[in-house]
Amino acid sequence: MLFRSMGRAALERIGREGIFVRGLHSTGELDPNRRFIMHFPEDLEIQSFGSGYGGNALLGKKCHALRIASWQARSEGWLAEHMLIVGLESPKGEQHYVAAAFPSACGKTNLAMLIPPESMPGWKVTTVGDDIAWLHPGPDGRLWAINPEAGYFGVVPGTNPETNRNAYDMIRRDTLFTNVALTADNQPWWEGLSTGQPVTDWQGRPFDPSRGPAAHPNARFTVSATRNPSYSPKADEPRGVPLSALVFGGRRRSVAPLVYEARDWAHGVLVAASVASETTAAATGEVGVVRRDPMAMKPFAGYNFGDYWRHWLAIGKRLTNPPGIYHVNWFRRDAQGKFLWPGYGENLRVLEWMLDRRAGNAGAEQTAIGNLPRAEDLHLEGLAIDRATIRDLLTADPAQWRKEMADMRTYLGEFGDRVPAEMYAEIDSVLDRLKRSGTV
């Protein structure tokens, strides 16, 4: 989506400073063997050739707002991150903002547009942004965030009133779709809808189930942010919003508990760098292969990850009141493969614990991997889940975590001597705590 807040002031600044990111896109031949998406950070330039995919054609999206912007952010002292920004107002009227980063298919859009469960009355949730956040240290020592986009560019299959009511209502009109199917009356259709029938598939052919899904699995919508029923007026605030928490997470069957809190900023950088998801048979033919995606930025970081982590550590040293850093795993399963946590709106219960931790109003158990809530620390009223399941969700196996830290050390080694020593020190700290405690 296009950047927001453009106008005379922006043009005058470009004229004064001479800093302007140039982008050139050509669909070219649309030949997969002659597809080039090129970034030139030193020249602030993007060239895209041979692709009609929105993420490559909309140069202000991933190419500028993450890859080039992350390079600019390092030299200018801020962060360009693949993060949603969500506003949370408690029943007491306390306002907080949280930024969160997840790899693909880990519930990012759903969290950005979360609808509180009926069992948690009084909570209000607003969306500042669903995909990109520019974070900058404020004069008050806090970390502030803006959303540089004016709309959303999301995956549409699976979007329906049950999975994401706000997103579904948002795209009912004034929306552009790509690679969706069509119904007999020329309405867009995708897998996950309970109404309508596709007659034409995403390639313009008569729909035949034997040829695969009607809509492409990566079919997209793009729509103005103001169409979102939970749109936050703070999305247009020039200085952004102050962050109470940074949340990272991936898709893990085990290893990672439902939520844990980093001990401090340096530990939090390791936690964020450790983000990973496990593959599924549908994706790769192999199940359980761990793919690291540091800060959910693996496809988007504009420079070496060793330098990137060093920059994160430097930003933390400038913050006198930094946000807490947390890791979540909505996707933990039992031995039968059943999800243990209901997810969706119920994730607010986990966010509530984070905010209460920031205010000093919630307890936690100090463990080798970080601070974990106990069952009594979470708001579980109205949730149909037994204590044994909660115990499983909040358990981290020592043997698995020793292996996790060994794997993380190996992963960091791929980046050579550019990795900050602090990262290895944090791994050593976790392993030492595991050894001393005998348990997590």
Number of C-alpha atoms within 10 A of each C-alpha: 21 16 14 13 14 9 8 9 10 11 12 11 12 13 11 9 8 10 11 13 17 14 18 12 17 13 15 14 13 14 11 9 8 11 16 14 15 15 18 14 18 9 12 17 17 22 18 22 20 20 21 17 14 16 14 22 22 18 22 22 21 22 25 26 25 25 23 26 24 23 22 20 19 20 10 10 15 23 24 28 26 25 29 27 27 26 26 21 15 17 12 8 11 10 15 17 23 25 30 28 29 27 24 14 11 17 19 19 21 20 22 26 28 27 21 18 16 11 11 19 10 12 18 17 23 23 25 31 29 27 26 24 27 21 24 22 21 17 11 11 15 20 26 24 33 24 27 24 25 17 21 23 21 18 19 26 19 15 21 19 14 12 16 20 16 22 25 17 15 19 19 11 9 10 13 13 18 18 21 27 28 23 16 11 10 11 12 21 26 28 19 14 14 10 8 14 19 25 18 21 24 22 13 13 11 14 21 13 9 6 8 11 17 26 25 20 17 14 18 21 19 19 22 18 22 15 19 20 16 22 19 18 11 17 26 17 14 12 13 21 24 24 22 22 21 23 26 27 31 28 25 22 21 20 18 28 22 26 24 27 25 20 18 14 19 21 23 25 22 22 27 24 23 26 27 23 24 16 17 12 10 8 8 9 8 11 12 13 13 14 14 20 20 24 27 25 22 14 13 19 23 24 14 12 19 18 15 20 23 18 18 18 20 15 20 21 12 16 18 14 15 22 23 21 25 24 24 24 23 25 24 21 17 13 8 6 9 11 14 18 18 13 17 19 18 19 20 21 18 21 19 17 20 27 22 15 17 14 10 9 11 17 16 18 13 14 18 23 24 22 17 23 21 15 15 11 17 19 14 18 10 10 13 8 13 9 12 10 14 17 13 16 24 17 18 22 13 19 12 14 20 17 13 16 19 14 15 19 16 11 14 19 14 12 13 10 10 16 19 17 10 16 23 16 14 18 21 15 15 20 21 13 17 19 14 11 12 10 14 22
